[in-house]
Amino acid sequence: MNIRPYTHEDEKQVIQLWVDCGLVVSSNNPLLDIQRKLLVNPEWFLIGQVGDRVVATCMVGYEGHRGWINYLAVSPGSQRKGLASLMMARAEELLRSAGCPKINLQVRATNDKVVKFYMQIGFQVEEVLSMGKRLKADTPNPYA
């Protein structure tokens, strides 16, 4: 798998991958999420490619205090082959090189398979409450 930054040509495959992986929900418009990421460290929007197919994604963020992982996804047909671990290794490499001391991420509490994956690569469940406040309503999500 070749890991490289996102390009606009990837858009359709990336959104389909996220739909296939169940990452698209009504409150998040994936097209807007892509556009927003491209405004901040666009080179940290990672694509895993095999041949001409996008098989993995990972949005990496860092604001100077904590690193964040969003949209880690691997195509259902390519899962359990170590691709998510490769994507996370590259994300960690980027964050370490930026001086990031810690990575945070959010997982739906019901997604046991993903929680188990993150625990296997060294993440721990922390006793914190995730809170959010929407500042702007997204446009209707045609993918959810």
Protein Blocks (a to p, Z undefined) as FASTA:
>chain_A
ZZddddfklmmmmmmmmmmnopacfklcfklmmmmmmmnokllmccddehjbcfbdcddd
dehjaccdehiacdfklgonommmmmmmmmmmmmmmnopabdcddddfklmmlmmmmmmn
opacdddddddddfbdcdddfkZZ
